[in-house]
Amino acid sequence: MDFSQLLVEKIDAIAKNWVETVRRDRQIASADDLPYSAIQNHLPDVLRAIATVLSHYQDSDIEFIVQNSLEHGVLRAAQGFTPIEIAREYRLLRQTIFSTLEADLLQGTVTDAIRTYNLIDATIDEALSQCFKSYVEQRLQELHQLHAQAELTNQELTRLVKDNQENLSQLAHELKNPLNSIIGYSELILRSSRKNSEVRDTVPHLEHIERVIRNGRHLLRLINDTLEMSRCEAGKMQLHPVPTDVRSLIKEVFEMLQPLATAKGLQMVVDCDSDSALSCPEKVVTDPLRLQQIITNLLSNAIRYTESGTVRLTCQMLPNSLWSIAVSDTGVGINPEEQPHIFEPFFRAGNSENYAPNSTGLGLAIVSQLVNLMQGKIELVSQVGVGTTFTVILPLEIKTLESVA
């Protein structure tokens, strides 16, 4: 029996069954929002190449498998897959191939069945190894880029610390934990790599790299938020108001944050009724970058502190050439005694055990500074255990010094 030809005939069925299995598997969450083609990738071509390995009459196309596996690793790194998820999808591929060919394997001789099983098994092992190799290289490259970005911000951070001693102790405390983690895992990676070159492609090694990258990103976010806060307080941030399509901007922010809400099972709702006289204005004269920053921070904060229910954005016109954006959630809420301090830098409501992951305590302070800069105001209504609403009120047209003159 020619199992090579059987595999070729069933390539489409194997690819389809595998993609559906990956999508259903709750251990591969990174595939949830990917289209069919992004999950399938080069699988049909790889299966054809595997068929050449099984064939008695064709030259083995193992180099093609290696090349596609390397590309697959780079793609999965860009898509945000974890090493465990990659190993899981290759395991599901192995199961899908054998379950599809099982009836035919049972009809062949024992020798042919064992040969086919061993060849497919070894080929998938090689593909997984090459995939991990390129995945590691891609992650290490990202790690180097993060290091370079940190170096570039170091001089400005040094100047900031010299010019502004306020909140220095809080900043040092927030920097300490992620920085210690980066140093610790980096040393572990270096020691492991020096002792054994083969350790670079193992799952634990990849997990260490993931932790370094995750903490590096958190550190850079904290640094960038601190610098942004410093620019606001120093009056060095300038606005660039232009006619802005508010609804399109809100839609872009929602599409960007939707995966975060979906991952937590939250519903995101936009309430900008275009038929109402008080509906969201189609265009305003504002700084679109700063407006996007305000909406992104408020929505991200709402998602971060809401475990179930809804995050809602309401937009409407107000009298006296004003308009408003309100972001409401069904989250934990804020204690009344903490509400007066909620816009202070580094202040986080609740106790340390309830702090959201990756929170820097600067998001709402930056929002408050930006709203003031844009000649608006921000209001807070919150009830513990019920939820919170932040309302930003802005002018329809920002007046710069040049326009006033």
N, C-alpha and C positions, 0 to 999 in steps of 0.2 A: 504494500500500500504506500502511495506517494503522499506522505504527510506534508511535504513542502507545498504541493499543489492544493491540498485541502486547506492549509493555512491561508494561501492566497485567495481562495474562493470565499473564505469567511472573514476577510479583513474588515469589511464594512460592518458586519454584525459584531465583531469583537470591539471595534472602535466605539460603536454606538453604545453597547452594553457597558463598556468601561467608563465612558463619560457619564452615563446615568448613574453608575455605581459611585463614582467620585462625588457627584453632586448630592447624592443621598447620604453619603458618609459624614456623620457629625464630627468626625475627627479631622476633617479637611475643610475647616471653615473658610479658608482663603479662596476656595473655589465657588463660594455661594453666589457672588455677584459677577462671575466671569461668564462671557458668552460661550457657546458650544465650541467655536473654533479656537478660542484661547485655551480651553482645557485640552482639547484634542491635540493641538500643536502638530508635530510631525509624525504622530503615531502610525497612520496608515503606511507611510514610507518606511518607518522602522520595522513594521510587521513584514513588509515585502522583503526587507533586507534579512530579517530573521529566517524567512522562507529559504533564502539562498544558503543559509547556514545548514538547514535541514536537508537541502537537495543533494543528491548523489551526482547530479549532472551539471550544476552551476558552480562557478567560483564563489566562495564565501565573501559576502559584501560587508565584512565586519567593520571596515574603516568608515563606511557610511553610518553605521549604528553609532560608532564612537563620536563622529562629528555631530550628529543630531542630538546625541545625549549631552554633549558639551553645550550646544545651543539651548537645550531644554533647561539645563541648570541655570544659565544666565537669565532665561525668561522667568523661571520660577522665583529667582531672587528679585527681579523687577516687580513681580506680581505680589511680593510679600509673603510667599510661602515659608513655613518653618521647615527645618530639616526633618522633623517627625512627620510632617504632612507629605513631604516628598517621598520618604521611605514608605509611607502608607500607600500612596498612589501607585508605586511600583509593585507593592505587595498585591494590591487589587488587580493590577494588570496581569500579574502572574496567575492569580486565581481565575480571572476572566478567560484567559487563553486556554487554560487546562479544562475549565468547565465547558467551554465551547467545543473543544476537540475530544472530550472524554469518551463520547459514544464511538467515535472513529478509532481512538486509541485502543479501546477494548476489542475492536474487530481485527486489529492487526496482530502480528506475532509479538510475543513478550519481548524479544530482542529489539524489534523496531520501536515498540512503545517505550522501553527504557532508554534507548538511544535518543528518541525524540524528546522525552522528558528532560534528560540530562542536558541536551544541547540548548533547549529553550531556557532552562533554569540558569545555565552558565552564561548565556547571552544576556539575559535580563540582569544578572549580577554585574556583568561588565558595564551594561548601560547605566545602571544605578551608580556604579563607582565613578564613571566619567561625569555623570550628572552632578554628583557631589563635588567632584574636583572643580568644575567650572563654577558651581554655586559658591564654594569656599573662596575662590579667587575673586568673584564678584563682590562678596561680602567684605573681603579684606580690602578691596579697592575702595568700597564705600567707607570703610573704617579709616583709610588713609585720607580720604576727602574730608571726613569729619575732623580729623586731626589738623588738616591744613586750614579748615575754616576756624577752628579754635585758635590756631596760631595767629590768624589774621585779626581776630577780635581781641587778642591779648593786649595789644598796645592801647587800644581804645578803652578797654576795661581798666588797665593800669592808670590811665589818665583820669577815668571816672572816679576811681577810688581815691586818688589824690585830691581831686576837686570837690568831692562830695563824700564826707565821712558819715552822713546820715544813713542809717540802716545797714552799716557795714557789718555789724555783728550778725544780723539776720541773714544777710547775703552769704557770709562765710558759713553759717550753719547749713543753709540750703545747698551750698556747693559741696559741702564735705561728703555727704553720703554718696551721691552719684560719682563723684570724683574718686573716692576710695574704691568703689566697685569697679570703675574703669581700670584703675591701677592694679587691683587684685587679680581681675580676670585677665588683663593683659600679661601680667607676670606668669600666670598659669599657662596661658597659650604659648608664651615663649619657652617656658621650661619643657612643656610637652613636646613642642616641635623640635627642640634641640635633642631631646632624648630619643625620639622616634619619629622619623619622617612620615611613617604611615599613619600616624595619629591625626594628621591634618584632615583626613577624609572621614573621620568617625563622627557619629551623631553627637556624643558629648562635647567634642571639640567644636562642632558647629554651634551647639547651644551656648558655649562660652562666648563665641564671637557674637552671637545674637544679643547676649546680655551686654557686651561691651558697646555695641552699636546703639542699643536701646537707651543705655545710660548716657552715652555720648550725645544722643539727640536731646535727652532731657536737660543735660547740662547746657547745651547750646541754646535751647529754648529759654532757659532761665537767664542766661547771659543776654540774649537778644531782648527779652522783656525788660531787663534792668536798664539796658541802654536806651530802649524806647521810652521808659519812664523818665530817665535822666534828661532826654531831649525835651520832653514835654515840660518838665519842671524848670528847665533852663531857658525856656522860651525860644529854642532853636528849631522847633518844628514849624514849617510853613505849610499853609494850605494852598491847593491848586484847584479852585472851584471851576467846574465846567458843567454844561447841561448833562444830566445823568438820568438814564432810564432806570428808575428805582425797581420796577417789577423784574426786569431782566437780571439786575444785580442780586436781588433776593433769591431768584430762581437758581442762579449760579452757586450761591452760598449753600442753599438747601441741597443741591445735587452733590456738592462736595462733602457735606456732613451726613448725608443720608445713610451711608454704610455704618457710621458710628452708632446711629440710633437703631438701625436694623440689628446690629450685633447684640444690642441690649434688649431687643424686643419692644422698642418704643415706637409710638406713632408720631410722625411729624406732620403738622398741619399748617398751611398758609392761608390766612383769612384776609384777603385783600379784594373785597367785593367791588368789581368794576362797575356794577349797575347802581351803586349807591352814590349819593351826592357827597358823602363823607368818605369815599373810597380813597385808597392809596393814590397819591399823585403819580401820573405817568412819568413826568420829568421834573427834576429839581436842579437848582444850580448849587452843587456841593462838590466836595472832594471825594470822588468815587472810591479811592484807595482807603481813605480813613473811614468812610461809611461802611465799606465792606469789612474792615477790621472790627468796627463796633459790633456789627451784626454777627460776625463769626465768633467773636469772644463771648457774646451773650448766649448764642445758641450752643456753643461748645460747653459753656458752664452749665447750662440747663441740662444737657445730655449727661454730663459728668455726674451731676448730683441727683439724677432721677433714675430710679431702678425699675419702675413700671408706670405705665400710663401714657401721657401725651406731652409733647413739646409743641407749643403753638406760637406762631408769629402773627400778630395783628397789625395792620398798617392802615392809617386813615388820615383824612384832612382835618384840620382844626381851624377855628377862627383866627383872625389877625395874621394871615399869611404864614401859618405854622402847620406842621404835620407831625405825626408820631409813629413810632415803631414800638410795639409791646411784645416782649418775649415772656411767655408763661410756661410753667412746668407743673407737674404733679409730684415734685420731689420732696426732699426731707424738710424743706422750709428753714427759716432763719429765726433764731430766738430774738425777741424784742430788744433785749439788752445788747445784742451784738449788731443789730441793724445800723446804728449810727457809725459803726467802725468798718462797715463792709467795703467801703471804697478806699480804705487806707492801704498803702503798700504793705505787702507781706502778711496782711491779716487774713486769716481763714477761719470761718465760722465752725463751731463744734469743737470737739477735742481731736487730738492727733490720731486716735484710732479710727476716726470717721473721715479723715482727709482723703480726697479722691486721688488716685494714682496720677503722677505727672503734674499735679497742681503746683504752681509756683507762688500763688497768693498775690500775683501782680495783674491778672487779667482784668478784674473789675476796676482796679486803680487806673489802668491804662484807658479803659473805656470812659471813666469819669473825666480824665484829663482831655481826651479827644472830644468828648461832648462839649466841654467848656470851651475848648479851642474853636469848635464849630458853632459857637454862639447859641448853644442849646442847654438843656438841663436833663437830668435823669432822676426818675422817681422809683421808689421801691415799695412794694406791698408784699408781705410774706406772712404765712402762718405755719407753724411747726406741724409737720405731718400732713399738711394739705398741699402746699406748693408755694411758688414764688413768682412774682411778675415784676420785671424791670421795664419801665416805660421811658423811652428816649424821645424828647420833644425838640424839634429842630426847625429853623426857618426854611421857607421854601427857596430862599436865595441867600447864600452866605455873602456878607459884605466884607471885602478885603479893604486894606488901607488904600490901595490904588483906586478901587471903585468908589470909595467914599470921597476921595479927593477929586 
